[in-house]
Amino acid sequence: MAIELYNDGKHICVMFNDLVKDAGDHAVQANQFLVVSDGEGALIDPSGHLTYNSLVLAMHKYMPKQQLKYLFASHQDPDIIGALDKWLFSTECNLFVSKLWSRFVPHFCNLNRADGRIIGIPDEGMPVPMRDTVIHAVPAHFLHAEGNFQFYDSKSKILFSGDMGASMVDAGDIVNPMRTKEDFLAELHTMSGFHKRYMVSNKVCRLWANMVRQMDIEMMVPQHGRYFVGKEAIHAFLDWIENLQCGIDLFTQEHYRFRG
């Protein structure tokens, strides 16, 4: 299923939510995102080998993969960019990823495939112009990776938020976004455990929330689970996450005890 998040006839943002086909239920659900701006294309967090063939077929409705110009990776995990070698082999696009990971992600590739095609994003982020928009790499370090970015599309005002805001749900549940505070609170049980373990600390959650409150965002769309539409739902999430004790806040010496 392709969910059109934004489409004005010239600029299109699409989410693919059900491409992870794992009969054993061993692989986490993941969303992939296509942005097409006046015929120029970018994939955000295109995922790994489990989704590659299905994603190529699904995106063809909007553009053939040969017209892709950019790949954007929020961080280095295999569910983010595990199929990098296939994308670099079959297209001429370049990958934007944190400079911390720019020398690690070539390990996903055959020898020399990534040469000259990995662009390291500096810690402060950077703008990447496309024809009818600008994709901004927005700092989200330690949420959860050391070098971590989210991507903001200035045309649609969508923040592609990576693991922040993720919920552990079935792919079929994602078609219905969260629009109100009540929607968010009803979904919180699918989000709480994930954020407590994968987000590094309350400090970085607060810093991130302070930044996002200053941005003009109409949607926040994570890489896993349901997405947020409208300021009420987004701000309900910000109110929660900025007060969440998580990651190292919750660890004690008991978590570092040798049990030999």
Secondary structure, DSSP 8 states (H G I E B T S, - for coil): -EEEEEE-SSEEEEEE-S----TT--S----EEEEEETTEEEEES---HHHHHHHHHHHTTT--GGGEEEEE-SSS-HHHHTTHHHHHHH---EEEEETTTTTTGGGGSSTTTTTTTEEEE-TT-EEEEETTEEEEEEE-TTSSSSS-EEEEETTTTEEEEETTT-----GGGGGS-B-SHHHHHHHGGGTHHHHHHHS--HHHHHHHHHHHHTS--SEEEESSS--EESHHHHHHHHHHHTT---GGGG--GGGG----
